[in-house]
Amino acid sequence: MSKPTLAQAPDHIKLAVDLIQMLEDANIDPSTSIAALEIVLQDVRRKAERENL
């Protein structure tokens, strides 16, 4: 059996890998990354809640 590749991964896994790579490539401090990702998560959750109404 062969190992699954990123190309076969679900979209949310591909996005997570892309985001991690972007943050690492830009040498973003982990605490800055976490703070920014928390803001993004809050924003996306709010938008998702509005769309579900």
C-alpha positions as CSV (number, residue, x, y, z in Angstrom):
1,M,0.0,0.0,0.0
2,S,1.4,3.4,-0.9
3,K,1.4,6.4,1.4
4,P,-1.2,9.1,0.7
5,T,0.2,12.2,-0.9
6,L,-0.7,15.8,-0.2
7,A,-2.4,16.0,-3.6
8,Q,-4.8,13.4,-2.3
9,A,-5.4,15.1,1.0
10,P,-8.6,16.9,1.9
11,D,-8.7,20.6,1.1
12,H,-8.5,21.6,4.8
13,I,-5.2,19.6,5.1
14,K,-3.8,21.2,2.0
15,L,-4.7,24.7,3.3
16,A,-3.1,24.0,6.7
17,V,0.1,22.8,5.1
18,D,0.2,25.9,2.9
19,L,-0.4,28.2,5.8
20,I,2.3,26.5,7.9
21,Q,4.7,26.8,5.0
22,M,3.9,30.5,4.5
23,L,4.5,31.3,8.1
24,E,7.7,29.4,8.3
25,D,9.0,30.9,5.1
26,A,8.3,34.4,6.4
27,N,10.1,33.6,9.7
28,I,7.0,34.8,11.6
29,D,7.4,34.5,15.4
30,P,5.2,31.7,16.7
31,S,3.4,34.0,19.1
32,T,2.6,36.4,16.4
33,S,1.4,33.6,14.2
34,I,-0.9,32.3,16.9
35,A,-2.3,35.7,17.6
36,A,-3.0,36.3,13.9
37,L,-4.5,32.9,13.4
38,E,-6.9,33.4,16.4
39,I,-8.2,36.6,14.7
40,V,-8.6,34.8,11.4
41,L,-10.4,31.9,13.1
42,Q,-12.8,34.3,14.9
43,D,-13.5,36.1,11.6
44,V,-14.2,32.9,9.7
45,R,-16.4,31.6,12.4
46,R,-18.5,34.8,12.4
47,K,-18.8,34.6,8.6
48,A,-19.9,31.0,8.8
49,E,-22.5,31.8,11.5
50,R,-24.0,34.6,9.3
51,E,-24.2,32.3,6.3
52,N,-26.0,29.6,8.3
53,L,-28.8,32.0,9.4
